[in-house]
Structures are given as C-alpha cells and as structure tokens.
C-alpha cells in the first residue's frame, strides 16, 4: 500500500520546479488527503487494495496534477520557459 502511494506522489512531485521544503510539504499534504480517501472507501466496505485504487483514481492523473501544482507554485513558470526558449532560439546562429 505505502509503495503504491509513494510512487504515485513521487511522480507528481518530481515534475515540480520548486524547493525541497515545498516538495516535502506537498508530499505530506497529498499523503494526508490520499489516506483520508482510502479510509473513506474502506468505511464504505471496499477492500484495502480497491480502496487504494479508487483513491488514486479520484485524486487524479499525475501529469495533470503536476501541471496544476506548478501553475499554483509559479504562475510565471510557463512564461519564463517560453521566453527562455525564444531568447535561446535567437542566440543560436
């Protein structure tokens, strides 16, 4: 159970461009939310494995979550990437 959740969260957080402290806070918060969802599904009568799968499905797709989190962390991140790309393109002969 723990490894599935850890891998799910790690994939989300590994794509973020922020400090380690922010990543740690996000990991803790996501774990809290996921374990609450799992507990709710277990209380509804689902097995542990099914509860985990349903909680991860409810939580959302990893890449989409990472994009949303990155936008909330740094709304100008995408703009900076585009600007850097343009300047790099102009610089390279």
DANOR-V777998 format. One record per residue. N is the residue number from 1. SS is DSSP state (hx for helix, st for strand, lp for the rest). Layout:
n->N ss->SS
n->N ss->SS
//
This chain:
n->1 ss->lp
n->2 ss->hx
n->3 ss->hx
n->4 ss->hx
n->5 ss->hx
n->6 ss->hx
n->7 ss->hx
n->8 ss->hx
n->9 ss->hx
n->10 ss->hx
n->11 ss->hx
n->12 ss->hx
n->13 ss->hx
n->14 ss->hx
n->15 ss->lp
n->16 ss->lp
n->17 ss->lp
n->18 ss->lp
n->19 ss->lp
n->20 ss->hx
n->21 ss->hx
n->22 ss->hx
n->23 ss->hx
n->24 ss->hx
n->25 ss->hx
n->26 ss->hx
n->27 ss->hx
n->28 ss->hx
n->29 ss->hx
n->30 ss->hx
n->31 ss->hx
n->32 ss->hx
n->33 ss->hx
n->34 ss->hx
n->35 ss->hx
n->36 ss->hx
n->37 ss->hx
n->38 ss->hx
n->39 ss->hx
n->40 ss->hx
n->41 ss->hx
n->42 ss->hx
n->43 ss->hx
n->44 ss->lp
n->45 ss->lp
n->46 ss->lp
n->47 ss->lp
n->48 ss->hx
n->49 ss->hx
n->50 ss->hx
n->51 ss->hx
n->52 ss->hx
n->53 ss->hx
n->54 ss->hx
n->55 ss->hx
n->56 ss->hx
n->57 ss->hx
n->58 ss->hx
n->59 ss->hx
n->60 ss->lp
n->61 ss->lp
n->62 ss->hx
n->63 ss->hx
n->64 ss->hx
n->65 ss->hx
n->66 ss->hx
n->67 ss->hx
n->68 ss->hx
n->69 ss->hx
n->70 ss->hx
n->71 ss->hx
n->72 ss->hx
n->73 ss->hx
n->74 ss->lp
n->75 ss->lp
n->76 ss->lp
n->77 ss->hx
n->78 ss->hx
n->79 ss->hx
n->80 ss->hx
n->81 ss->hx
n->82 ss->hx
n->83 ss->hx
n->84 ss->hx
n->85 ss->hx
n->86 ss->hx
n->87 ss->hx
n->88 ss->hx
n->89 ss->hx
n->90 ss->hx
n->91 ss->hx
n->92 ss->lp
n->93 ss->lp
//
